[in-house]
Amino acid sequence: MANPIQFISQVRAEVAKVVWPTRREVALTTVMVFLMAALAALFFSIVDLGIRWGLQGVLQVFS
């Protein structure tokens, strides 16, 4: 177990190694996340509609 001063200095050294993203990279990644979420929502909505129509058709045939 290192003493607190050594620990803090090691943490600062590790944080200095971190490569932070640029503002452009953050904006681009955020846009891509929203786009992929919208595409996934659209896909699952279409699948849900297809299942609903299919199930309604089967229920109408048997009732």
PQR file of N, CA, C, O and H, with PARSE charges and radii, in Angstrom:
ATOM      1  N   MET A   1       0.850  -1.177   0.000 -0.4000 1.5000
ATOM      2  CA  MET A   1       0.000   0.000   0.000 -0.0000 2.0000
ATOM      3  C   MET A   1       0.896   1.241   0.000  0.5500 1.7000
ATOM      4  O   MET A   1       1.705   1.445   0.906 -0.5500 1.4000
ATOM      5  N   ALA A   2       0.731   2.060  -1.034 -0.4000 1.5000
ATOM      6  CA  ALA A   2       1.545   3.269  -1.143 -0.0000 2.0000
ATOM      7  C   ALA A   2       0.957   4.351  -0.245  0.5500 1.7000
ATOM      8  O   ALA A   2      -0.228   4.336   0.088 -0.5500 1.4000
ATOM      9  H   ALA A   2       0.074   1.895  -1.770  0.4000 1.0000
ATOM     10  N   ASN A   3       1.805   5.272   0.131 -0.4000 1.5000
ATOM     11  CA  ASN A   3       1.279   6.367   0.938 -0.0000 2.0000
ATOM     12  C   ASN A   3       0.473   7.312   0.048  0.5500 1.7000
ATOM     13  O   ASN A   3       0.629   7.291  -1.173 -0.5500 1.4000
ATOM     14  H   ASN A   3       2.768   5.284  -0.139  0.4000 1.0000
ATOM     15  N   PRO A   4      -0.380   8.134   0.640 -0.5600 1.5000
ATOM     16  CA  PRO A   4      -1.281   8.991  -0.159  0.2800 2.0000
ATOM     17  C   PRO A   4      -0.560   9.931  -1.121  0.5500 1.7000
ATOM     18  O   PRO A   4      -1.076  10.205  -2.204 -0.5500 1.4000
ATOM     19  N   ILE A   5       0.588  10.417  -0.764 -0.4000 1.5000
ATOM     20  CA  ILE A   5       1.315  11.348  -1.641 -0.0000 2.0000
ATOM     21  C   ILE A   5       1.807  10.619  -2.883  0.5500 1.7000
ATOM     22  O   ILE A   5       1.709  11.150  -3.989 -0.5500 1.4000
ATOM     23  H   ILE A   5       1.008  10.194   0.116  0.4000 1.0000
ATOM     24  N   GLN A   6       2.334   9.409  -2.718 -0.4000 1.5000
ATOM     25  CA  GLN A   6       2.773   8.615  -3.873 -0.0000 2.0000
ATOM     26  C   GLN A   6       1.575   8.263  -4.759  0.5500 1.7000
ATOM     27  O   GLN A   6       1.651   8.307  -5.987 -0.5500 1.4000
ATOM     28  H   GLN A   6       2.414   8.977  -1.819  0.4000 1.0000
ATOM     29  N   PHE A   7       0.478   7.916  -4.104 -0.4000 1.5000
ATOM     30  CA  PHE A   7      -0.726   7.565  -4.859 -0.0000 2.0000
ATOM     31  C   PHE A   7      -1.189   8.732  -5.722  0.5500 1.7000
ATOM     32  O   PHE A   7      -1.485   8.556  -6.904 -0.5500 1.4000
ATOM     33  H   PHE A   7       0.416   7.880  -3.106  0.4000 1.0000
ATOM     34  N   ILE A   8      -1.251   9.904  -5.141 -0.4000 1.5000
ATOM     35  CA  ILE A   8      -1.696  11.089  -5.890 -0.0000 2.0000
ATOM     36  C   ILE A   8      -0.748  11.395  -7.040  0.5500 1.7000
ATOM     37  O   ILE A   8      -1.192  11.750  -8.132 -0.5500 1.4000
ATOM     38  H   ILE A   8      -1.010  10.046  -4.181  0.4000 1.0000
ATOM     39  N   SER A   9       0.548  11.263  -6.806 -0.4000 1.5000
ATOM     40  CA  SER A   9       1.498  11.535  -7.888 -0.0000 2.0000
ATOM     41  C   SER A   9       1.366  10.503  -9.010  0.5500 1.7000
ATOM     42  O   SER A   9       1.500  10.846 -10.184 -0.5500 1.4000
ATOM     43  H   SER A   9       0.909  10.975  -5.919  0.4000 1.0000
ATOM     44  N   GLN A  10       1.104   9.245  -8.656 -0.4000 1.5000
ATOM     45  CA  GLN A  10       0.900   8.213  -9.673 -0.0000 2.0000
ATOM     46  C   GLN A  10      -0.381   8.469 -10.469  0.5500 1.7000
ATOM     47  O   GLN A  10      -0.413   8.274 -11.684 -0.5500 1.4000
ATOM     48  H   GLN A  10       0.996   8.966  -7.702  0.4000 1.0000
ATOM     49  N   VAL A  11      -1.426   8.902  -9.781 -0.4000 1.5000
ATOM     50  CA  VAL A  11      -2.682   9.221 -10.463 -0.0000 2.0000
ATOM     51  C   VAL A  11      -2.471  10.373 -11.433  0.5500 1.7000
ATOM     52  O   VAL A  11      -2.945  10.323 -12.568 -0.5500 1.4000
ATOM     53  H   VAL A  11      -1.400   9.060  -8.794  0.4000 1.0000
ATOM     54  N   ARG A  12      -1.773  11.395 -11.004 -0.4000 1.5000
ATOM     55  CA  ARG A  12      -1.514  12.545 -11.886 -0.0000 2.0000
ATOM     56  C   ARG A  12      -0.699  12.126 -13.104  0.5500 1.7000
ATOM     57  O   ARG A  12      -0.933  12.613 -14.210 -0.5500 1.4000
ATOM     58  H   ARG A  12      -1.387  11.436 -10.082  0.4000 1.0000
ATOM     59  N   ALA A  13       0.253  11.225 -12.900 -0.4000 1.5000
ATOM     60  CA  ALA A  13       1.077  10.741 -14.014 -0.0000 2.0000
ATOM     61  C   ALA A  13       0.216   9.959 -15.006  0.5500 1.7000
ATOM     62  O   ALA A  13       0.390  10.102 -16.216 -0.5500 1.4000
ATOM     63  H   ALA A  13       0.443  10.829 -12.001  0.4000 1.0000
ATOM     64  N   GLU A  14      -0.704   9.142 -14.515 -0.4000 1.5000
ATOM     65  CA  GLU A  14      -1.575   8.372 -15.401 -0.0000 2.0000
ATOM     66  C   GLU A  14      -2.561   9.271 -16.141  0.5500 1.7000
ATOM     67  O   GLU A  14      -2.822   9.058 -17.325 -0.5500 1.4000
ATOM     68  H   GLU A  14      -0.845   9.026 -13.532  0.4000 1.0000
ATOM     69  N   VAL A  15      -3.108  10.271 -15.458 -0.4000 1.5000
ATOM     70  CA  VAL A  15      -4.036  11.201 -16.105 -0.0000 2.0000
ATOM     71  C   VAL A  15      -3.333  11.995 -17.197  0.5500 1.7000
ATOM     72  O   VAL A  15      -3.948  12.343 -18.205 -0.5500 1.4000
ATOM     73  H   VAL A  15      -2.896  10.445 -14.496  0.4000 1.0000
ATOM     74  N   ALA A  16      -2.063  12.280 -17.007 -0.4000 1.5000
ATOM     75  CA  ALA A  16      -1.299  13.017 -18.027 -0.0000 2.0000
ATOM     76  C   ALA A  16      -1.138  12.199 -19.296  0.5500 1.7000
ATOM     77  O   ALA A  16      -0.923  12.768 -20.367 -0.5500 1.4000
ATOM     78  H   ALA A  16      -1.564  11.997 -16.188  0.4000 1.0000
ATOM     79  N   LYS A  17      -1.237  10.863 -19.204 -0.4000 1.5000
ATOM     80  CA  LYS A  17      -1.093   9.995 -20.378 -0.0000 2.0000
ATOM     81  C   LYS A  17      -2.377   9.902 -21.200  0.5500 1.7000
ATOM     82  O   LYS A  17      -2.355   9.431 -22.337 -0.5500 1.4000
ATOM     83  H   LYS A  17      -1.411  10.401 -18.334  0.4000 1.0000
ATOM     84  N   VAL A  18      -3.488  10.349 -20.629 -0.4000 1.5000
ATOM     85  CA  VAL A  18      -4.772  10.228 -21.316 -0.0000 2.0000
ATOM     86  C   VAL A  18      -4.798  11.134 -22.539  0.5500 1.7000
ATOM     87  O   VAL A  18      -4.401  12.297 -22.469 -0.5500 1.4000
ATOM     88  H   VAL A  18      -3.506  10.731 -19.705  0.4000 1.0000
ATOM     89  N   VAL A  19      -5.268  10.593 -23.660 -0.4000 1.5000
ATOM     90  CA  VAL A  19      -5.421  11.384 -24.879 -0.0000 2.0000
ATOM     91  C   VAL A  19      -6.883  11.806 -24.962  0.5500 1.7000
ATOM     92  O   VAL A  19      -7.758  10.981 -25.223 -0.5500 1.4000
ATOM     93  H   VAL A  19      -5.591   9.648 -23.717  0.4000 1.0000
ATOM     94  N   TRP A  20      -7.142  13.079 -24.741 -0.4000 1.5000
ATOM     95  CA  TRP A  20      -8.511  13.576 -24.719 -0.0000 2.0000
ATOM     96  C   TRP A  20      -8.981  13.843 -26.145  0.5500 1.7000
ATOM     97  O   TRP A  20      -8.203  14.326 -26.967 -0.5500 1.4000
ATOM     98  H   TRP A  20      -6.431  13.750 -24.529  0.4000 1.0000
ATOM     99  N   PRO A  21     -10.243  13.536 -26.451 -0.5600 1.5000
ATOM    100  CA  PRO A  21     -10.748  13.782 -27.801  0.2800 2.0000
ATOM    101  C   PRO A  21     -10.927  15.275 -28.058  0.5500 1.7000
ATOM    102  O   PRO A  21     -11.137  16.069 -27.141 -0.5500 1.4000
ATOM    103  N   THR A  22     -10.836  15.623 -29.334 -0.4000 1.5000
ATOM    104  CA  THR A  22     -11.055  17.020 -29.708 -0.0000 2.0000
ATOM    105  C   THR A  22     -12.554  17.304 -29.720  0.5500 1.7000
ATOM    106  O   THR A  22     -13.373  16.386 -29.680 -0.5500 1.4000
ATOM    107  H   THR A  22     -10.665  14.978 -30.079  0.4000 1.0000
ATOM    108  N   ARG A  23     -12.897  18.587 -29.776 -0.4000 1.5000
ATOM    109  CA  ARG A  23     -14.308  18.982 -29.817 -0.0000 2.0000
ATOM    110  C   ARG A  23     -14.988  18.402 -31.058  0.5500 1.7000
ATOM    111  O   ARG A  23     -16.148  17.995 -31.000 -0.5500 1.4000
ATOM    112  H   ARG A  23     -12.232  19.332 -29.808  0.4000 1.0000
ATOM    113  N   ARG A  24     -14.269  18.366 -32.172 -0.4000 1.5000
ATOM    114  CA  ARG A  24     -14.827  17.824 -33.420 -0.0000 2.0000
ATOM    115  C   ARG A  24     -15.106  16.327 -33.285  0.5500 1.7000
ATOM    116  O   ARG A  24     -16.146  15.843 -33.731 -0.5500 1.4000
ATOM    117  H   ARG A  24     -13.327  18.697 -32.219  0.4000 1.0000
ATOM    118  N   GLU A  25     -14.177  15.597 -32.671 -0.4000 1.5000
ATOM    119  CA  GLU A  25     -14.380  14.163 -32.474 -0.0000 2.0000
ATOM    120  C   GLU A  25     -15.578  13.882 -31.572  0.5500 1.7000
ATOM    121  O   GLU A  25     -16.351  12.959 -31.830 -0.5500 1.4000
ATOM    122  H   GLU A  25     -13.331  15.989 -32.308  0.4000 1.0000
ATOM    123  N   VAL A  26     -15.731  14.669 -30.525 -0.4000 1.5000
ATOM    124  CA  VAL A  26     -16.867  14.495 -29.620 -0.0000 2.0000
ATOM    125  C   VAL A  26     -18.171  14.781 -30.356  0.5500 1.7000
ATOM    126  O   VAL A  26     -19.137  14.031 -30.220 -0.5500 1.4000
ATOM    127  H   VAL A  26     -15.103  15.419 -30.315  0.4000 1.0000
ATOM    128  N   ALA A  27     -18.204  15.853 -31.130 -0.4000 1.5000
ATOM    129  CA  ALA A  27     -19.420  16.199 -31.866 -0.0000 2.0000
ATOM    130  C   ALA A  27     -19.760  15.119 -32.893  0.5500 1.7000
ATOM    131  O   ALA A  27     -20.923  14.736 -33.025 -0.5500 1.4000
ATOM    132  H   ALA A  27     -17.419  16.462 -31.241  0.4000 1.0000
ATOM    133  N   LEU A  28     -18.769  14.632 -33.609 -0.4000 1.5000
ATOM    134  CA  LEU A  28     -19.000  13.601 -34.619 -0.0000 2.0000
ATOM    135  C   LEU A  28     -19.494  12.306 -33.987  0.5500 1.7000
ATOM    136  O   LEU A  28     -20.418  11.672 -34.497 -0.5500 1.4000
ATOM    137  H   LEU A  28     -17.825  14.943 -33.502  0.4000 1.0000
ATOM    138  N   THR A  29     -18.888  11.922 -32.895 -0.4000 1.5000
ATOM    139  CA  THR A  29     -19.313  10.694 -32.220 -0.0000 2.0000
ATOM    140  C   THR A  29     -20.727  10.844 -31.669  0.5500 1.7000
ATOM    141  O   THR A  29     -21.513   9.898 -31.729 -0.5500 1.4000
ATOM    142  H   THR A  29     -18.138  12.437 -32.480  0.4000 1.0000
ATOM    143  N   THR A  30     -21.059  12.001 -31.140 -0.4000 1.5000
ATOM    144  CA  THR A  30     -22.401  12.239 -30.617 -0.0000 2.0000
ATOM    145  C   THR A  30     -23.435  12.142 -31.732  0.5500 1.7000
ATOM    146  O   THR A  30     -24.486  11.528 -31.551 -0.5500 1.4000
ATOM    147  H   THR A  30     -20.420  12.769 -31.091  0.4000 1.0000
ATOM    148  N   VAL A  31     -23.147  12.735 -32.872 -0.4000 1.5000
ATOM    149  CA  VAL A  31     -24.065  12.661 -34.010 -0.0000 2.0000
ATOM    150  C   VAL A  31     -24.231  11.210 -34.458  0.5500 1.7000
ATOM    151  O   VAL A  31     -25.343  10.781 -34.765 -0.5500 1.4000
ATOM    152  H   VAL A  31     -22.293  13.232 -33.019  0.4000 1.0000
ATOM    153  N   MET A  32     -23.147  10.463 -34.498 -0.4000 1.5000
ATOM    154  CA  MET A  32     -23.231   9.065 -34.916 -0.0000 2.0000
ATOM    155  C   MET A  32     -24.063   8.234 -33.935  0.5500 1.7000
ATOM    156  O   MET A  32     -24.819   7.358 -34.356 -0.5500 1.4000
ATOM    157  H   MET A  32     -22.243  10.812 -34.250  0.4000 1.0000
ATOM    158  N   VAL A  33     -23.931   8.496 -32.654 -0.4000 1.5000
ATOM    159  CA  VAL A  33     -24.723   7.769 -31.651 -0.0000 2.0000
ATOM    160  C   VAL A  33     -26.207   8.061 -31.844  0.5500 1.7000
ATOM    161  O   VAL A  33     -27.027   7.143 -31.824 -0.5500 1.4000
ATOM    162  H   VAL A  33     -23.317   9.207 -32.312  0.4000 1.0000
ATOM    163  N   PHE A  34     -26.555   9.331 -32.030 -0.4000 1.5000
ATOM    164  CA  PHE A  34     -27.966   9.679 -32.244 -0.0000 2.0000
ATOM    165  C   PHE A  34     -28.495   9.071 -33.538  0.5500 1.7000
ATOM    166  O   PHE A  34     -29.635   8.609 -33.586 -0.5500 1.4000
ATOM    167  H   PHE A  34     -25.889  10.077 -32.047  0.4000 1.0000
ATOM    168  N   LEU A  35     -27.682   9.069 -34.578 -0.4000 1.5000
ATOM    169  CA  LEU A  35     -28.099   8.494 -35.850 -0.0000 2.0000
ATOM    170  C   LEU A  35     -28.336   6.990 -35.713  0.5500 1.7000
ATOM    171  O   LEU A  35     -29.348   6.477 -36.191 -0.5500 1.4000
ATOM    172  H   LEU A  35     -26.756   9.444 -34.539  0.4000 1.0000
ATOM    173  N   MET A  36     -27.427   6.293 -35.076 -0.4000 1.5000
ATOM    174  CA  MET A  36     -27.591   4.853 -34.890 -0.0000 2.0000
ATOM    175  C   MET A  36     -28.786   4.536 -34.001  0.5500 1.7000
ATOM    176  O   MET A  36     -29.479   3.548 -34.241 -0.5500 1.4000
ATOM    177  H   MET A  36     -26.605   6.710 -34.688  0.4000 1.0000
ATOM    178  N   ALA A  37     -29.042   5.344 -32.986 -0.4000 1.5000
ATOM    179  CA  ALA A  37     -30.207   5.141 -32.121 -0.0000 2.0000
ATOM    180  C   ALA A  37     -31.495   5.346 -32.913  0.5500 1.7000
ATOM    181  O   ALA A  37     -32.456   4.598 -32.736 -0.5500 1.4000
ATOM    182  H   ALA A  37     -28.478   6.147 -32.791  0.4000 1.0000
ATOM    183  N   ALA A  38     -31.520   6.352 -33.783 -0.4000 1.5000
ATOM    184  CA  ALA A  38     -32.704   6.593 -34.610 -0.0000 2.0000
ATOM    185  C   ALA A  38     -32.922   5.450 -35.597  0.5500 1.7000
ATOM    186  O   ALA A  38     -34.058   5.022 -35.804 -0.5500 1.4000
ATOM    187  H   ALA A  38     -30.738   6.960 -33.926  0.4000 1.0000
ATOM    188  N   LEU A  39     -31.854   4.953 -36.204 -0.4000 1.5000
ATOM    189  CA  LEU A  39     -31.979   3.834 -37.131 -0.0000 2.0000
ATOM    190  C   LEU A  39     -32.454   2.569 -36.417  0.5500 1.7000
ATOM    191  O   LEU A  39     -33.272   1.825 -36.958 -0.5500 1.4000
ATOM    192  H   LEU A  39     -30.931   5.300 -36.036  0.4000 1.0000
ATOM    193  N   ALA A  40     -31.954   2.322 -35.222 -0.4000 1.5000
ATOM    194  CA  ALA A  40     -32.391   1.154 -34.450 -0.0000 2.0000
ATOM    195  C   ALA A  40     -33.858   1.289 -34.080  0.5500 1.7000
ATOM    196  O   ALA A  40     -34.606   0.315 -34.161 -0.5500 1.4000
ATOM    197  H   ALA A  40     -31.290   2.927 -34.783  0.4000 1.0000
ATOM    198  N   ALA A  41     -34.284   2.484 -33.672 -0.4000 1.5000
ATOM    199  CA  ALA A  41     -35.687   2.709 -33.332 -0.0000 2.0000
ATOM    200  C   ALA A  41     -36.579   2.494 -34.549  0.5500 1.7000
ATOM    201  O   ALA A  41     -37.646   1.891 -34.433 -0.5500 1.4000
ATOM    202  H   ALA A  41     -33.677   3.275 -33.606  0.4000 1.0000
ATOM    203  N   LEU A  42     -36.162   2.974 -35.695 -0.4000 1.5000
ATOM    204  CA  LEU A  42     -36.929   2.786 -36.922 -0.0000 2.0000
ATOM    205  C   LEU A  42     -37.021   1.302 -37.287  0.5500 1.7000
ATOM    206  O   LEU A  42     -38.097   0.814 -37.632 -0.5500 1.4000
ATOM    207  H   LEU A  42     -35.296   3.465 -35.788  0.4000 1.0000
ATOM    208  N   PHE A  43     -35.914   0.598 -37.212 -0.4000 1.5000
ATOM    209  CA  PHE A  43     -35.899  -0.830 -37.523 -0.0000 2.0000
ATOM    210  C   PHE A  43     -36.848  -1.604 -36.615  0.5500 1.7000
ATOM    211  O   PHE A  43     -37.661  -2.394 -37.094 -0.5500 1.4000
ATOM    212  H   PHE A  43     -35.040   0.995 -36.931  0.4000 1.0000
ATOM    213  N   PHE A  44     -36.748  -1.378 -35.305 -0.4000 1.5000
ATOM    214  CA  PHE A  44     -37.588  -2.126 -34.373 -0.0000 2.0000
ATOM    215  C   PHE A  44     -39.052  -1.726 -34.485  0.5500 1.7000
ATOM    216  O   PHE A  44     -39.931  -2.549 -34.231 -0.5500 1.4000
ATOM    217  H   PHE A  44     -36.087  -0.736 -34.916  0.4000 1.0000
ATOM    218  N   SER A  45     -39.334  -0.487 -34.860 -0.4000 1.5000
ATOM    219  CA  SER A  45     -40.720  -0.077 -35.095 -0.0000 2.0000
ATOM    220  C   SER A  45     -41.304  -0.824 -36.288  0.5500 1.7000
ATOM    221  O   SER A  45     -42.442  -1.290 -36.236 -0.5500 1.4000
ATOM    222  H   SER A  45     -38.620   0.181 -35.067  0.4000 1.0000
ATOM    223  N   ILE A  46     -40.533  -0.940 -37.356 -0.4000 1.5000
ATOM    224  CA  ILE A  46     -40.998  -1.657 -38.547 -0.0000 2.0000
ATOM    225  C   ILE A  46     -41.191  -3.140 -38.236  0.5500 1.7000
ATOM    226  O   ILE A  46     -42.177  -3.737 -38.667 -0.5500 1.4000
ATOM    227  H   ILE A  46     -39.608  -0.562 -37.399  0.4000 1.0000
ATOM    228  N   VAL A  47     -40.270  -3.733 -37.501 -0.4000 1.5000
ATOM    229  CA  VAL A  47     -40.417  -5.140 -37.118 -0.0000 2.0000
ATOM    230  C   VAL A  47     -41.656  -5.312 -36.246  0.5500 1.7000
ATOM    231  O   VAL A  47     -42.403  -6.274 -36.425 -0.5500 1.4000
ATOM    232  H   VAL A  47     -39.468  -3.248 -37.152  0.4000 1.0000
ATOM    233  N   ASP A  48     -41.885  -4.408 -35.319 -0.4000 1.5000
ATOM    234  CA  ASP A  48     -43.051  -4.472 -34.444 -0.0000 2.0000
ATOM    235  C   ASP A  48     -44.348  -4.375 -35.251  0.5500 1.7000
ATOM    236  O   ASP A  48     -45.297  -5.113 -34.987 -0.5500 1.4000
ATOM    237  H   ASP A  48     -41.279  -3.627 -35.174  0.4000 1.0000
ATOM    238  N   LEU A  49     -44.393  -3.478 -36.223 -0.4000 1.5000
ATOM    239  CA  LEU A  49     -45.583  -3.352 -37.074 -0.0000 2.0000
ATOM    240  C   LEU A  49     -45.814  -4.633 -37.873  0.5500 1.7000
ATOM    241  O   LEU A  49     -46.948  -5.093 -38.009 -0.5500 1.4000
ATOM    242  H   LEU A  49     -43.622  -2.878 -36.437  0.4000 1.0000
ATOM    243  N   GLY A  50     -44.742  -5.200 -38.395 -0.4000 1.5000
ATOM    244  CA  GLY A  50     -44.867  -6.439 -39.154 -0.0000 2.0000
ATOM    245  C   GLY A  50     -45.400  -7.575 -38.298  0.5500 1.7000
ATOM    246  O   GLY A  50     -46.267  -8.331 -38.738 -0.5500 1.4000
ATOM    247  H   GLY A  50     -43.820  -4.827 -38.285  0.4000 1.0000
ATOM    248  N   ILE A  51     -44.894  -7.701 -37.092 -0.4000 1.5000
ATOM    249  CA  ILE A  51     -45.386  -8.749 -36.194 -0.0000 2.0000
ATOM    250  C   ILE A  51     -46.845  -8.501 -35.836  0.5500 1.7000
ATOM    251  O   ILE A  51     -47.642  -9.438 -35.791 -0.5500 1.4000
ATOM    252  H   ILE A  51     -44.189  -7.088 -36.735  0.4000 1.0000
ATOM    253  N   ARG A  52     -47.200  -7.244 -35.582 -0.4000 1.5000
ATOM    254  CA  ARG A  52     -48.587  -6.928 -35.230 -0.0000 2.0000
ATOM    255  C   ARG A  52     -49.534  -7.282 -36.376  0.5500 1.7000
ATOM    256  O   ARG A  52     -50.571  -7.909 -36.158 -0.5500 1.4000
ATOM    257  H   ARG A  52     -46.553  -6.483 -35.619  0.4000 1.0000
ATOM    258  N   TRP A  53     -49.172  -6.874 -37.609 -0.4000 1.5000
ATOM    259  CA  TRP A  53     -50.042  -7.177 -38.752 -0.0000 2.0000
ATOM    260  C   TRP A  53     -50.155  -8.682 -38.975  0.5500 1.7000
ATOM    261  O   TRP A  53     -51.235  -9.196 -39.265 -0.5500 1.4000
ATOM    262  H   TRP A  53     -48.330  -6.365 -37.786  0.4000 1.0000
ATOM    263  N   GLY A  54     -49.038  -9.377 -38.837 -0.4000 1.5000
ATOM    264  CA  GLY A  54     -49.069 -10.823 -39.006 -0.0000 2.0000
ATOM    265  C   GLY A  54     -49.934 -11.502 -37.945  0.5500 1.7000
ATOM    266  O   GLY A  54     -50.709 -12.404 -38.264 -0.5500 1.4000
ATOM    267  H   GLY A  54     -48.161  -8.960 -38.602  0.4000 1.0000
ATOM    268  N   LEU A  55     -49.809 -11.083 -36.709 -0.4000 1.5000
ATOM    269  CA  LEU A  55     -50.590 -11.670 -35.626 -0.0000 2.0000
ATOM    270  C   LEU A  55     -52.075 -11.344 -35.788  0.5500 1.7000
ATOM    271  O   LEU A  55     -52.927 -12.201 -35.552 -0.5500 1.4000
ATOM    272  H   LEU A  55     -49.180 -10.350 -36.450  0.4000 1.0000
ATOM    273  N   GLN A  56     -52.384 -10.126 -36.185 -0.4000 1.5000
ATOM    274  CA  GLN A  56     -53.793  -9.785 -36.431 -0.0000 2.0000
ATOM    275  C   GLN A  56     -54.369 -10.613 -37.559  0.5500 1.7000
ATOM    276  O   GLN A  56     -55.519 -11.046 -37.479 -0.5500 1.4000
ATOM    277  H   GLN A  56     -51.692  -9.430 -36.376  0.4000 1.0000
ATOM    278  N   GLY A  57     -53.601 -10.841 -38.603 -0.4000 1.5000
ATOM    279  CA  GLY A  57     -54.069 -11.677 -39.710 -0.0000 2.0000
ATOM    280  C   GLY A  57     -54.331 -13.099 -39.270  0.5500 1.7000
ATOM    281  O   GLY A  57     -55.338 -13.696 -39.652 -0.5500 1.4000
ATOM    282  H   GLY A  57     -52.667 -10.490 -38.668  0.4000 1.0000
ATOM    283  N   VAL A  58     -53.432 -13.648 -38.469 -0.4000 1.5000
ATOM    284  CA  VAL A  58     -53.628 -15.020 -37.977 -0.0000 2.0000
ATOM    285  C   VAL A  58     -54.845 -15.092 -37.061  0.5500 1.7000
ATOM    286  O   VAL A  58     -55.610 -16.054 -37.134 -0.5500 1.4000
ATOM    287  H   VAL A  58     -52.614 -13.163 -38.159  0.4000 1.0000
ATOM    288  N   LEU A  59     -55.037 -14.109 -36.212 -0.4000 1.5000
ATOM    289  CA  LEU A  59     -56.186 -14.113 -35.297 -0.0000 2.0000
ATOM    290  C   LEU A  59     -57.502 -13.938 -36.046  0.5500 1.7000
ATOM    291  O   LEU A  59     -58.516 -14.504 -35.637 -0.5500 1.4000
ATOM    292  H   LEU A  59     -54.415 -13.328 -36.152  0.4000 1.0000
ATOM    293  N   GLN A  60     -57.511 -13.171 -37.129 -0.4000 1.5000
ATOM    294  CA  GLN A  60     -58.733 -12.990 -37.919 -0.0000 2.0000
ATOM    295  C   GLN A  60     -59.100 -14.294 -38.645  0.5500 1.7000
ATOM    296  O   GLN A  60     -60.281 -14.600 -38.811 -0.5500 1.4000
ATOM    297  H   GLN A  60     -56.687 -12.711 -37.461  0.4000 1.0000
ATOM    298  N   VAL A  61     -58.105 -15.046 -39.068 -0.4000 1.5000
ATOM    299  CA  VAL A  61     -58.365 -16.298 -39.759 -0.0000 2.0000
ATOM    300  C   VAL A  61     -59.018 -17.299 -38.797  0.5500 1.7000
ATOM    301  O   VAL A  61     -59.938 -18.012 -39.198 -0.5500 1.4000
ATOM    302  H   VAL A  61     -57.146 -14.798 -38.933  0.4000 1.0000
ATOM    303  N   PHE A  62     -58.573 -17.367 -37.556 -0.4000 1.5000
ATOM    304  CA  PHE A  62     -59.037 -18.363 -36.616 -0.0000 2.0000
ATOM    305  C   PHE A  62     -60.187 -17.894 -35.733  0.5500 1.7000
ATOM    306  O   PHE A  62     -60.628 -18.650 -34.868 -0.5500 1.4000
ATOM    307  H   PHE A  62     -57.826 -16.787 -37.230  0.4000 1.0000
ATOM    308  N   SER A  63     -60.688 -16.671 -35.921 -0.4000 1.5000
ATOM    309  CA  SER A  63     -61.819 -16.247 -35.088 -0.0000 2.0000
ATOM    310  C   SER A  63     -62.961 -15.712 -35.896  0.5500 1.7000
ATOM    311  O   SER A  63     -63.982 -15.316 -35.335 -0.5500 1.4000
ATOM    312  H   SER A  63     -60.329 -16.057 -36.625  0.4000 1.0000
TER
END
